[in-house]
Amino acid sequence: MTRDLDGAIWRKSTRSGGNGGNCVEVATNLPGVVPVRDTKDRDGGTLTFTPAEWTAFVEAVKAGEFDL
């Protein structure tokens, strides 16, 4: 299913470095969807999550459940 992401207000991850490395952008202003994209390849595709999925992912990262 294609989602309309017009109006997305993208912000760079606070964990992204300033050296152009592994950076992602997220938009949290759209109802029912949280899109995520690669800062270096903004036209390369977007992953979309429900707000609950995104919250679970962020909490798992904070808890150290991923080796990032």
C-alpha positions in Angstrom: 0.0 0.0 0.0 1.4 3.4 -1.0 1.0 6.1 1.6 0.7 9.8 1.0 3.7 11.4 2.7 3.1 14.9 1.4 3.2 17.2 4.4 5.7 15.0 6.2 8.0 17.2 8.4 11.3 15.3 8.3 13.9 15.5 11.1 17.3 14.0 11.3 17.9 11.5 14.0 19.6 13.0 17.1 22.0 10.0 17.0 23.2 10.8 13.5 26.6 12.2 13.3 27.6 15.4 11.4 30.1 13.5 9.2 27.5 12.3 6.6 27.6 8.7 7.9 24.7 6.5 8.8 21.9 8.9 9.1 18.1 8.5 9.1 15.3 10.9 9.0 11.9 10.4 10.6 8.6 12.2 10.3 6.2 12.0 13.3 3.6 14.5 12.3 1.4 12.3 10.1 -1.6 10.6 11.6 -1.3 6.8 11.8 2.1 6.4 10.2 5.8 7.1 11.0 7.9 7.2 7.8 11.7 6.7 8.0 14.2 7.3 5.2 17.9 7.4 4.6 19.3 11.0 4.7 21.8 10.3 2.0 19.2 8.8 -0.4 15.9 10.5 0.2 14.4 9.2 -3.0 15.6 5.7 -2.4 12.5 4.5 -0.5 10.8 5.0 2.8 10.0 2.5 5.5 6.7 3.1 7.2 5.6 2.0 10.7 2.5 2.4 12.8 3.1 4.7 15.8 3.0 1.7 18.1 5.6 -0.2 16.0 7.9 2.9 16.0 7.5 3.4 19.8 8.3 -0.3 20.4 11.4 0.0 18.2 12.7 3.2 19.9 12.1 1.7 23.3 14.0 -1.5 22.3 16.9 0.5 21.1 17.0 2.5 24.3 16.9 -0.7 26.3 20.0 -2.0 24.4 18.1 -4.8 22.6 20.0 -4.1 19.4 23.7 -3.9 18.8 23.8 -0.7 16.8 
